[in-house]
């Protein structure tokens, strides 16, 4: 059985409810799905562990053995090409319909994503292929942005230490700029108009409740 290591699964997590809707069955500590490839008649079994690890097994029933040529990028030929294409199409369909984005790792970022979904029935959007770790959210009525979740180098926003930090950009009124920006809890808006946006680091320096208050205000400012 082969563990899938494809870019498609990077920063993704399974939505187990959607797996069941898709046709997966909960087995022994994993979800299982089986189908037959139309191009070859091969039997495909996909298992997804509770921790989100994906395994596949493709079996040539006539030969009674596992088929693996489709996993080797150097394998060529019309037949293996058709098998690889259908195999990838099935996996891509499952990713699209049964997996959620899992870019942000901090508890605060994920609580914000959940809050926006529940309170406003809006999903964060990942708009840029070149920047897959950035997401925005906009009002449904006028499509105006009211928040952006970003993953950036600490040095780029003037925060001490090394490595990556998750941040949120929110809207403010220009006349409130001097009152809000303290260069500690609230920083000038990263990659935004600094007269209209400010940044919060999602490292615990600002509580979730305080972020929610600012988020709701940002939503109303985006009218």
C-alpha positions as a printed Julia matrix, in Angstrom:
223×3 Matrix{Float64}:
   0.0     0.0     0.0
   1.36    3.39   -0.97
   1.35    6.56    1.11
   0.34    9.5    -1.04
   2.82   12.36   -1.03
   1.38   14.79   -3.54
   1.35   18.56   -3.54
  -2.45   18.41   -3.73
  -2.64   17.12   -0.16
  -0.28   19.74    1.24
  -2.03   21.96    3.79
  -5.21   19.9     3.51
  -7.18   18.0     6.14
 -10.01   15.51    5.61
 -13.56   16.5     6.4
 -14.83   13.19    7.74
 -18.49   14.07    7.3
 -17.92   14.75    3.62
 -15.93   11.52    3.28
 -19.02    9.6     4.4
 -21.2    11.56    1.96
 -18.74   10.75   -0.82
 -19.0     7.02   -0.15
 -16.19    6.29    2.31
 -16.93    3.74    5.04
 -15.51    3.98    8.53
 -13.41    0.89    9.12
 -10.84    0.0    11.75
  -9.49    3.45   12.73
  -9.66    4.66    9.11
 -12.04    5.6     6.31
 -12.09    3.33    3.26
 -13.25    3.81   -0.3
 -13.13    1.34   -3.19
 -13.82    1.67   -6.88
 -12.89    0.22  -10.27
 -10.9     2.2   -12.82
 -12.76    2.36  -16.13
  -9.54    2.62  -18.12
  -8.09   -0.67  -16.88
 -10.54   -2.55  -14.69
  -8.04   -2.22  -11.85
  -9.37   -2.14   -8.29
  -8.53    1.0    -6.31
  -8.7     1.08   -2.53
  -8.15    4.36   -0.69
  -7.79    4.58    3.07
  -7.57    7.76    5.12
  -6.46    7.48    8.75
  -8.03    9.5    11.53
  -4.88   11.64   11.51
  -5.38   12.38    7.79
  -2.72   10.12    6.23
  -3.83    8.88    2.81
  -2.9     5.45    1.45
  -3.85    3.87   -1.86
  -3.6     0.39   -3.34
  -4.23   -0.3    -7.01
  -4.66   -3.99   -7.86
  -4.65   -5.79  -11.19
  -7.34   -8.38  -10.43
  -6.47  -10.52  -13.43
  -2.85  -10.85  -12.37
  -3.73  -10.87   -8.69
  -1.01   -8.36   -7.8
  -0.55   -4.72   -6.93
   0.04   -2.3    -9.82
   2.49    0.54   -9.17
   3.74    1.79  -12.54
   1.4     4.78  -12.39
   3.33    6.06   -9.36
   6.62    6.12  -11.23
   6.93    9.36  -13.24
   9.45    7.71  -15.57
   6.98    5.01  -16.61
   5.62    5.84  -20.06
   3.2     4.38  -22.54
  -0.45    4.83  -23.46
  -1.8     2.3   -20.95
   0.08    3.54  -17.91
  -0.76    7.09  -18.98
  -4.49    6.34  -18.94
  -4.23    4.6   -15.57
  -2.26    7.48  -14.07
  -4.7    10.06  -15.46
  -7.81    8.33  -14.05
  -6.08    7.61  -10.73
  -5.13   11.29  -10.34
  -8.6    12.42  -11.37
 -10.18   10.3    -8.64
  -7.8    11.65   -6.0
  -8.27   15.23   -7.16
 -12.05   14.84   -6.96
 -11.78   13.51   -3.4
  -9.49   16.39   -2.42
 -11.9    18.95   -3.86
 -15.03   17.45   -2.3
 -13.79   15.94    0.96
 -10.82   17.99    2.18
 -10.58   21.41    3.83
  -7.69   23.84    3.79
  -5.33   23.42    6.73
  -2.83   26.2     6.1
  -2.93   27.91    9.47
  -1.6    26.04   12.46
  -2.22   28.38   15.39
  -5.25   27.85   17.6
  -6.21   31.52   17.21
  -6.19   31.39   13.39
  -8.41   28.33   13.34
 -10.8    29.8    15.9
 -11.08   32.92   13.72
 -11.82   30.81   10.63
 -14.5    28.91   12.54
 -16.0    32.1    13.99
 -16.31   33.77   10.57
 -17.92   30.64    9.14
 -20.45   30.35   11.96
 -21.18   34.05   12.54
 -21.24   35.25    8.94
 -21.58   32.0     6.94
 -18.49   32.96    4.93
 -15.43   30.9     4.05
 -11.92   32.28    3.82
 -10.64   32.29    0.23
  -7.17   31.27   -0.94
  -6.83   33.45   -4.01
  -3.18   33.24   -4.99
  -1.41   30.13   -6.27
   1.93   31.83   -5.63
   0.94   32.61   -2.03
  -0.97   29.53   -0.82
  -0.49   30.52    2.83
  -2.53   33.72    2.48
  -6.31   33.92    2.72
  -8.89   36.68    2.67
 -12.54   36.94    3.62
 -15.09   39.35    2.18
 -18.66   40.37    2.76
 -21.26   38.52    0.74
 -23.29   41.61   -0.12
 -20.6    43.8    -1.68
 -17.55   41.51   -1.97
 -15.37   43.91    0.03
 -12.57   42.41    2.1
 -12.8    42.74    5.88
  -9.94   40.47    6.99
  -6.84   38.73    5.71
  -5.03   35.82    7.36
  -1.35   35.69    6.41
   1.75   33.69    7.19
   4.86   35.87    7.15
   8.46   36.06    8.33
   8.7    37.8    11.69
  11.34   40.17   10.36
   8.96   41.5     7.71
   6.63   42.97   10.31
   9.29   44.01   12.8
   8.57   41.28   15.35
  11.51   39.94   17.33
  12.68   36.37   16.84
  13.15   34.16   13.81
  10.81   32.11   11.69
   7.2    32.32   10.58
   4.3    33.96   12.36
   0.58   34.0    11.53
  -1.16   37.39   11.47
  -4.52   38.91   10.7
  -5.09   42.23    8.94
  -8.26   44.14    9.85
  -9.84   47.41    8.79
  -9.89   50.62   10.82
 -10.97   54.21   10.32
  -8.05   56.52    9.41
  -8.94   58.84   12.28
  -8.45   55.93   14.71
  -4.96   55.07   13.47
  -2.98   56.82   16.2
  -5.29   55.46   18.89
  -5.03   51.85   17.67
  -1.43   51.39   16.48
   0.84   50.8    19.48
   3.5    48.67   17.67
   2.98   45.92   20.21
  -0.53   44.49   20.18
  -1.5    46.39   17.05
   0.93   46.93   14.19
   0.67   48.91   10.92
  -1.22   46.91    8.3
   1.09   44.45    6.55
   0.81   44.7     2.74
  -2.22   46.95    3.16
  -2.98   50.66    3.16
  -1.67   51.63    6.57
  -4.28   54.35    6.98
  -7.09   51.82    6.72
  -5.66   48.52    7.99
  -3.8    47.23   11.03
  -2.16   43.91   11.9
  -2.5    41.6    14.89
   0.01   38.79   15.53
  -1.76   35.53   16.33
   0.73   34.55   19.02
  -1.42   35.18   22.07
  -0.54   38.81   22.72
  -4.16   39.69   21.86
  -6.98   37.51   23.19
  -9.47   35.8    20.91
 -12.31   37.86   22.41
 -10.49   41.1    21.64
  -9.72   39.94   18.1
 -13.39   39.09   17.56
 -14.41   42.6    18.63
 -11.97   44.1    16.12
 -13.05   41.6    13.46
 -16.72   42.52   13.84
 -15.85   46.21   13.63
 -13.82   45.51   10.48
 -16.8    43.7     8.96
 -19.02   46.75    9.48
 -16.37   49.12    8.12
 -16.35   47.14    4.88
 -19.87   48.3     3.97
